[in-house]
């Protein structure tokens, strides 16, 4: 029996934040905007010397576009205090007319984080800090006159929230462990795994954890967005479904293979939002994704749902 939460199917891209590849980045983003895609997700590794600052880049993407929604995929919490994340997110949402969502991660690459002045956290500490951060961020988006929070990792001592976001910003967690998957169901608005780390074989058990958390909190699991980061090369035309490209990436292949796989991810494996890291940072790949893959997947999902 497949897993399908019946949510609308949406599509996005995952462009590189490399400073030296900025022309390609803009070409990819422009192709997504022209092609009617929904999202731009940008990785956040402040210690990566080749990368532009993700928040500066997201602000510029929002200023250059009119319809695309933008999110960090996912924000590096250990190097960004949650009170400042909340302020930045609300500001970008106001400036863009409600086109910002918040992807949030517990952190990794601890040596690099520590080298940049951030804390080195154990897996438990990182999870605790992430859960505290969600509370801090929501307090600072609230309409309360003044907010306080006393946690192990973060505190607020009578801060006045504001400005409020332009819309109800979603908090989507990029997490894989059992405890934090349950937390997605309890307290988050979405989940952002990558195909490379959470393949289809792992998804049912992970959804089960999320849905358990949702049930404990009295929430409908279908209200939680499930975002899938995908990498691979889309070949023009059609070919034998099930064949994979020369790189060995399971997703490489012709358009009809991408349509078949993504449709399966939606109606058999519970995912609803598909974010492509385009092969070679190619705008042509994004054009194929937008013009040929996305509409065919939407139609195939409609048919599968009857």
N, C-alpha and C positions, 0 to 999 in steps of 0.2 A: 504494500500500500504506500503510495507516494505521500509526500508532505507538500501541501500548498495552502498558504494562508489567505489566498484570494486577493492579495494587494495589487494595486496598479503596478505595472512594470515600467521601470525608468532606467536611464542610461547616462553614463558619464565617462570622463577621461581622467587619466592620471599622468599629467605632463611632468617632465623633468624640471626641477628648480635650478639646474646648473647654470651658473652665471655665463659660462662660455657658449652655451647653447640657446641663448635667449631668443634668437631669430626663429629657431625651430619651435620653441615653446609658444611664441606668439602665433605662429602658423597653425599649430595644433589647436590652440584655444580658439582662434578665429574660425577654424573649420568646424569645431564643436558648436560654436554660436550660430554660424550659418546653417549647420545641419540640423538644428533643432534639438540637440542633446540637452540633458537636464542639469548635469553636475560637472564641476571640476574639483577633483580631490588632489591635494598637494601634500607630499610627505614633509615631515618636520624633523630634521636632524641638524640642529644649530652648530654642532661640532664638525660637520662636514664642510671642509674649507672650500669646496667647489660650489657649494649651494648658496643661493641667495637666501636671505631671511624669509621664512615661509609667510609670516604675517604681513610683511611689506609686499611680498609678491601677491598674496591674496587680495590685499587692498587695491593693488594696481589692476589685477584681473577684473575685480568688480567695477572699477572705474572705466575699464575699456569695453565692458560688455553691458548688455541691456536685459538679457533674460537668464543667462546661466546662473545657477546657484553654486556657491563655493563652500568648501569645508576643508579643514586640515585632516589629512588621511595618514596618521592621526597626530594631534598636538602632543608635543614632548613635555609632559607634566613636570618631571623633575627639574627642568631648566626654566619653567615658566610658572610663577606663582598663580594659583587659581583665581585670586582676586583680580589680577591683571588680565588673565585670560577672559574673565567675565566682562571686564570693561572693554577690552579689545573686541570681543565678540558682539557685544551690544552696540558698540560704535560702528562696526562694519555693517551690522544689520540695519541700523538707522541710515547710514550713508548710502546703502544699496537699495533701500526700499524693501527690506525683508528677504534678502537673497543669501543669507549666511546660515550655515548649520555648523555644529561643533563636534568634530571627531576627537576623541580623547583617548590617550594611551597611558599605561602605567610606567612606561620607560623600558629601556633595554640598553645595550652598549654602555654598561656602567662605568667602564674605565674612561671612555670618552666624555661621559657626563661629569664624572668626578674631575677630569682634567680641565673642564670648563667652569669649575666652581660649584657644580651641583652635588647633591647628596648621593652616596652609594647606598642603595636600599636592597634588603633581602626581598625575595618574592612576596613574603607576607607583608613586609613594610610597604612595598610598592602597591600592593592591593589595598591595604588600609588607607594609604595616602590618596589613592584614586577615589575611593568611596567618600572620604572626607572632602575632597576637591569638588565632587558633584554637589554636595550640600552647600559648600561655600559659594559656588557659582550660582546655584538656584537662589540662595539668599540675596545675592547681589543683583539678581534680575527681578526680585520681588518688589511689591509696592509698599513694603514696610518702611516706616520713617527711619529706623535705625536697626542694624542687625549685629548680633553677637554669635560667635561660635568658638568653642574651645575644644580643639582636637589634639591628637598626639603629634600631628605634623603641621597643622594650620590653625590659625586663630583669627577671629575678627573681634575687635573690641569697641563696638559702637560705631560702625561705618554706616554712612548714609548711602543707600543704593541709588544708582542712576548713571546715565539715562536708561530708561527701560528699552529693551529691544523692540524693533518694529513689528516682529511677529514672535510666535511661541517657538523659540529656537530649539531644535532637537539636539539632545546629547547622545551621540552614538559612540559606543565603546569598542576599541580595537583590542579585544581580549580573547584568550583561548582556554584558560584554565577553568576547572569546574566551579570554583568559588565565584569567580568574576562573571562567568556565564550566567549563573543564577542571579547575580546582581543586575545583569542586563535586564532580565525579566522583571526584577523587583523595582528598579529605580531609573532605568535608562529608556531612551526613545528609539534606539537602534543599535545594531551590531555590525561591525566592519572587519570581517576576516579577509584573508587573501587565499585564493585558490591554491597557491604554492604551499601554504601552511595548514590549510583546512580543506583538503580535497573532498569530493563528494562522499567518499566512504566514511569520513569523519562527521559530516554535517548532521545526520539524524541524531546521534548521541548529543551533539552540542545544542541542537534545537531543543532536545528533551530537557536539558539543564535550564535553558532560558525559559521554557514554558513552565517548568516547575516553579521557578522564581516568580513568574507572572501569576501563577495560580495562588501562591502563598500571599501575594500582595493584592489579590482580587482583581487582577488586570486581564484583559483579553490579549492573548499572545499575538493576535493579528494586528494589534496596534503598534507592534514593534517592527521597525524597518530592518531588513536584512540585506546588507550591502556586500557585494562580492567583487573584490579587486581581481582582475584577470590580466595576464600577460600572454602575448602570442602574436603571430603574424597571420593576417587575413589575406588569403590569395584570391585574386579576381576569378570570377566564374565559379563553376561547380566541379566537384570531383567525387571520388568514392568516399562516402561518409565513413568515419572511423579511421581514415588514414591520417597520419600525423606528419608534419613537415620535417625538413632535414635537420632542424636543430634538436629534435627529440622532445620539444615541448608538446605535451599532450593536446594543447589547444590549437597549435599551428594547423592551418588547413584552409580549404576553400570556404566561400561564404556559406554554402548550404550546411557545411559541417558546423560552423559557428552557430548558425541558427538552430540546428538540431541540439547542440550541446547546451546552449543558453536556455532554450525552451525546457530542456530536461532539468536544468538547475532550478527553473521557476516552478514547474508543475510536479516534479518528483522530489526535489531537494530543498524546497522552502525559501529560496532566495528571491528577491524582487527588484534589486537595483544593481546594475552591472557596470563596473567602472574599468575601462580599458587602459592599460599602459601600452600605448601604440608602439609596435615594433619599429626600431630605428628612429623614434620620435618623428614619425612621418605623418604629415597632414593628410596625405593620400589614404593612409590607413584609417584615419578618423573619418574621412569622407565616405569610405566604404562601410565603416561601422554605422554611421548615421543614415546613409542612403539605402543600404541593402540589408544589413544585419538587423538593426533595431526595428524597422517596420515589420519585417518578416517574423521576428520573434513575437512582437505584440499580436500579430494576426494568428500565429500558431498557438499562443497561449489562450487567446480568445476561443479558438476552435476546441482546444483541449478541455477548456472549462465548460464548453457547451453553451 
